[in-house]
């Protein structure tokens, strides 16, 4: 009806006289003000370069494209005339509409909020404030359906109690706890007792986690004793470290002392073999014998005597050689010994660890 009323004066004018350029410009403005952007654009286009008619023509064409949700065309025309009239605000409004159409709801909400009451921005703000948490709830449900409980929980906690987010978050926590418990049990069943104990302790008081943690510690004690019975040079350091860590185990101090007495010096010898250290080992009469470590392979250390001796003068090697090994040793002026560091510990006579290095 409004468009008919606006067109009536123009038709009367056209019938009675030849309209002037200012009349066309004035009526084009009326069409623009009445929201008939298509008619306004047509009239402004016919006015050519009259005043700012060319800018108005693009401006009205952009508004008409926006009215019909042709966002790309609306943006292109607005960019051509910016900063004419409200083109800058419309460009921001178009960016908001594009972000919303592409699913970037948070970005769109920010744009619309910055526009205040421009166009229908307030309506979009209200709509997006409802759509965003609904979208997040749907996303969280999809994550839960895929057993991605930690990610779902993060989404739900960010909703701050919106809708059913609190109930769903609690279910996620229960599933996360159950999954962690099952993983701890798998570690225990595979013999990884230390890792299993840490996993159970991390669960706190839920389910029977405290009792399971104690069960793991008991299994660690049993495993330690088995490994102690089979100790060797290659496992001694790791065993000593484990006993030192498990100081609450009743036998830890005793086991640690026994391992140190038997293996501490041997481990130093093996570790320093590349530097060709010297050790004091055995006696010739009352004089200690000095040996150079020529090689260590595994637990076997090869020692070369540095003293020039008659074989018969070697009186004490304190090593459990076989008769054949002893016979071979005394055949040379500079004996060569192969010592098994698992069988023999370099210790002093009083049983305390020795420091054989020279």
Secondary structure as UniProt FT lines:
FT   HELIX           2..16
FT   HELIX           21..33
FT   TURN            34..35
FT   HELIX           37..46
FT   TURN            47..49
FT   TURN            51..52
FT   HELIX           53..67
FT   TURN            68..69
FT   HELIX           71..81
FT   TURN            82..83
FT   TURN            85..86
FT   HELIX           87..101
FT   TURN            102..103
FT   HELIX           105..114
FT   TURN            115..117
FT   TURN            119..120
FT   HELIX           121..145
FT   TURN            146..147
FT   HELIX           149..157
FT   TURN            158..161
FT   TURN            163..164
FT   HELIX           165..189
FT   TURN            190..191
FT   HELIX           193..202
FT   TURN            203..205
FT   TURN            207..208
FT   HELIX           209..229
FT   HELIX           233..245
FT   TURN            247..248
FT   TURN            250..251
FT   HELIX           252..271
FT   HELIX           273..275
FT   STRAND          278..284
FT   TURN            285..286
FT   STRAND          287..297
FT   TURN            298..299
FT   STRAND          300..305
FT   HELIX           311..313
FT   HELIX           323..329
FT   TURN            330..331
FT   STRAND          336..340
FT   TURN            341..343
FT   TURN            349..350
//
